[in-house]
Amino acid sequence: MKNTVFITGASSGIGKATAIYFAQKGWNVAATMRHPKKDVDLKPFENIKCYALDVLEESSIEKAFSLALADFGRLDVLVNNAGYAALGPFEAAEKVQIEKQFDTNVIGLMSVCQQFIPYFRERKSGTIINIASVGGQITFPLYSLYHGTKWAAEGFSESLSYELKPFNIKVKIIEPGAIKTDFYDRSPDVLKKEGLNAYDKYVDRISANYLKAAAAAPGPLMVAKTIYQAATSNNYRLRYAVGSGAPFILFLRRILPNAWFLGMIHKVLNR
């Protein structure tokens, strides 16, 4: 029987690239998204089935899990990819935006994990791959909410890895750098507050540098290949940095004094 990967947020970007890559490698793919009827790119693949799933709704998580298990007979790898970024100065964030950012990127991820863990534990086998970010260990301006969620995902995943290892369940963290997807244009929730103009020039300057970095970034296929590597590895390696100098910048974070590293980030982004 073929191995099966279950992917959240498979409607675009990294999630869609990962679904296609696994299918091309001969895996069965349960590709989940909020609106599967709108998808057209995944339909040509006989070994991909699409399911409706909103990480903010536990009932949809349960239903997608049950349907995928019934259709494929087994689920071997969970890829928690669903998420988005709120972009802008924290002062401009409304409470509803703060809650949505954490509910989607943290609570939603945890809810999907809770659905899978009992199944994997009973099988004494399974792999959970959580898509974090290079921004789960370092930070950039205007992404305070997003970084808060990715640092949370990193800590959660690392702690979870200890708990699940006795049951032969692997936990892996993927840490992409800048990747050319719709993350920088369609996806962000822009933080703005009426009458708050003090940050405007700073936001314009920093955002322009982000767009330049995104334009030069590699596509999501690079991340999909890394996810496949993590899924098919027999070891318990926890972290996989990928794309746009991510491994190098995380190396610098480890070896440089804090003041030096933060000063370097500040200088690069304020050019």
C-alpha positions in Angstrom: 0.0 0.0 0.0 1.3 3.5 -0.9 2.4 5.9 1.8 0.0 8.9 2.3 0.8 12.5 3.1 -1.8 14.8 4.6 -1.2 18.5 3.8 -2.9 21.6 5.2 -3.0 24.8 3.2 -2.5 23.0 -0.1 -4.3 25.6 -2.3 -1.2 27.6 -3.2 2.5 28.2 -2.6 4.5 25.7 -0.6 1.4 23.5 0.2 0.5 23.1 -3.5 4.1 22.5 -4.6 4.5 19.9 -1.9 1.3 18.1 -2.9 2.4 17.9 -6.5 5.9 16.8 -5.6 4.8 14.0 -3.4 2.3 12.8 -6.0 5.0 12.8 -8.6 7.1 10.6 -6.2 4.3 8.1 -6.1 2.7 9.0 -2.8 -1.0 9.3 -2.1 -1.8 12.9 -1.2 -4.6 14.2 0.9 -4.5 17.9 0.0 -6.6 20.1 2.3 -7.7 23.7 1.9 -10.6 25.9 2.8 -12.2 25.8 -0.7 -11.2 22.7 -2.6 -13.8 23.2 -5.3 -11.8 26.2 -6.6 -8.6 24.2 -7.1 -7.7 23.2 -10.7 -4.0 22.4 -10.5 -4.3 19.3 -8.4 -7.3 17.6 -10.1 -5.2 16.0 -12.9 -3.3 13.9 -10.4 -5.1 10.5 -9.8 -3.3 10.1 -6.5 -4.3 13.4 -5.1 -7.7 13.9 -3.3 -8.7 17.3 -2.1 -10.6 17.9 1.1 -12.2 21.0 2.8 -10.3 21.9 6.0 -10.2 25.1 8.0 -7.7 24.9 10.8 -10.0 27.3 12.8 -12.8 24.7 12.8 -12.1 21.5 14.7 -15.1 19.8 13.0 -13.6 20.3 9.6 -10.3 18.9 10.8 -12.0 15.8 12.1 -14.0 15.3 8.9 -11.0 15.8 6.6 -9.0 13.3 8.7 -11.8 10.7 8.6 -12.4 11.1 4.9 -8.8 10.8 4.0 -8.2 7.8 6.2 -11.3 6.1 4.6 -10.1 6.9 1.1 -6.5 5.9 1.4 -6.5 3.4 4.2 -3.5 4.9 6.0 -2.0 8.3 6.8 1.8 8.3 7.3 2.9 12.0 7.3 1.2 15.1 8.4 2.4 18.4 6.9 1.1 21.4 8.8 1.5 24.2 6.3 -1.6 26.3 6.6 -0.8 29.8 7.8 -0.4 33.5 6.9 1.3 36.6 8.0 0.1 39.9 9.5 2.4 42.7 8.3 2.8 46.1 9.9 3.7 47.9 13.1 2.3 46.2 16.2 0.8 49.4 17.5 -1.6 49.3 14.5 -2.8 45.7 15.3 -6.4 45.2 16.4 -7.2 42.5 18.9 -9.1 40.5 16.3 -6.0 40.5 14.0 -3.8 39.4 16.9 -6.2 36.6 17.8 -6.6 35.4 14.2 -2.8 35.3 13.6 -2.3 33.1 16.7 -5.4 31.0 16.1 -4.4 30.2 12.6 -0.6 29.7 12.9 -0.5 28.2 16.4 -3.8 27.0 17.7 -4.8 25.6 14.3 -1.5 23.8 14.0 -1.9 22.3 17.4 -5.5 21.2 16.7 -4.4 19.3 13.6 -1.6 17.7 15.6 -4.1 16.6 18.3 -6.2 14.9 15.7 -3.3 12.9 14.3 -1.3 12.0 17.4 -3.6 9.3 18.8 -3.7 7.6 15.4 0.1 7.7 15.0 0.6 6.6 18.6 -1.6 3.5 18.2 0.3 2.7 15.0 3.6 3.4 16.7 4.6 5.2 13.5 4.2 8.6 11.8 5.8 11.8 11.0 4.6 15.3 11.9 6.2 18.1 9.8 5.5 21.6 10.9 6.2 24.5 8.5 7.8 27.2 10.6 10.1 29.7 9.1 13.6 31.1 9.4 11.5 33.7 11.3 11.0 31.2 14.0 14.5 31.7 15.3 15.3 35.3 14.1 13.2 38.3 13.6 12.6 41.1 11.1 10.7 44.4 11.6 6.9 44.7 10.9 6.4 40.9 11.5 6.0 40.9 15.3 2.8 39.0 15.3 4.0 36.5 12.7 7.3 35.9 14.5 5.4 35.4 17.7 3.5 32.5 16.1 6.5 31.0 14.4 8.6 31.1 17.6 5.7 29.4 19.3 5.5 26.7 16.6 9.3 26.1 17.0 9.0 25.7 20.8 5.9 23.6 20.6 7.4 21.3 18.0 10.7 20.8 19.8 9.0 19.9 23.1 6.6 17.7 21.3 9.4 15.8 19.7 10.5 14.5 23.2 7.0 13.3 24.1 6.4 11.4 20.8 9.8 9.8 20.3 9.0 6.8 22.6 6.1 6.0 20.2 8.3 6.1 17.1 6.7 9.4 16.0 9.0 11.8 14.4 8.5 15.6 14.6 10.3 17.8 12.1 10.4 21.6 11.6 10.9 23.2 8.2 12.4 26.7 8.3 12.1 28.4 4.9 13.8 31.7 4.2 12.3 34.0 1.5 10.4 32.0 -1.0 8.7 33.4 -4.1 5.0 32.7 -3.4 2.0 35.0 -2.8 3.1 35.3 0.8 4.3 38.9 0.1 1.3 40.2 -1.8 -2.0 38.3 -1.5 -1.5 36.6 1.8 -0.4 39.3 4.3 -3.0 40.9 6.6 -1.8 44.5 6.6 -1.9 46.2 10.0 -3.2 49.7 9.7 -4.9 52.1 12.2 -6.8 55.2 11.2 -4.9 58.3 12.2 -1.6 56.5 12.9 0.9 57.8 10.4 4.1 57.8 12.4 5.3 54.5 10.9 4.4 55.2 7.2 7.9 56.1 5.9 9.5 53.3 7.8 6.9 50.8 6.6 7.4 51.9 3.0 11.2 51.6 3.2 11.2 48.2 4.9 8.4 46.8 2.7 10.3 47.8 -0.5 13.3 45.8 0.7 11.1 42.8 1.4 9.7 42.9 -2.1 13.2 43.0 -3.6 14.2 39.9 -1.5 11.0 38.1 -2.6 11.6 38.9 -6.3 15.0 37.3 -6.1 13.9 34.3 -4.0 13.6 30.7 -5.2 10.2 29.1 -5.8 8.4 26.8 -3.5 9.6 23.6 -5.2 12.9 23.9 -3.2 10.9 23.7 0.1 8.7 20.9 -1.2 11.9 18.8 -1.9 13.1 19.5 1.7 9.7 18.5 3.1 10.0 15.2 1.1 13.5 14.7 2.4 12.2 15.2 6.0 9.3 12.8 5.4 11.4 10.0 4.0 14.3 10.2 6.4 14.5 7.5 9.1 16.4 9.7 11.6 15.0 12.1 14.2 16.6 15.3 12.8 14.5 18.1 14.1 15.2 21.2 11.9 15.6 21.8 8.2 16.5 25.3 7.0 15.9 25.9 3.3 16.1 28.7 0.8 17.5 32.2 0.3 20.5 31.8 2.6 18.4 30.5 5.5 21.0 27.9 6.7 23.7 30.6 6.6 21.7 33.3 8.4 20.7 30.8 11.2 24.4 29.9 11.5 25.3 33.6 12.0 22.6 33.8 14.6 24.2 31.1 16.6 27.8 32.3 16.4 27.5 36.1 16.5 27.0 38.2 19.6 23.4 39.3 19.9 24.2 43.0 19.4 26.2 42.3 16.2 23.6 40.1 14.7 20.7 42.5 15.4 22.8 45.4 14.1 23.5 43.5 10.9 19.7 42.9 10.3 19.0 46.6 11.0 21.6 47.8 8.6 20.6 45.5 5.8 16.9 46.3 6.0 17.4 50.1 6.3 19.5 50.5 3.2 
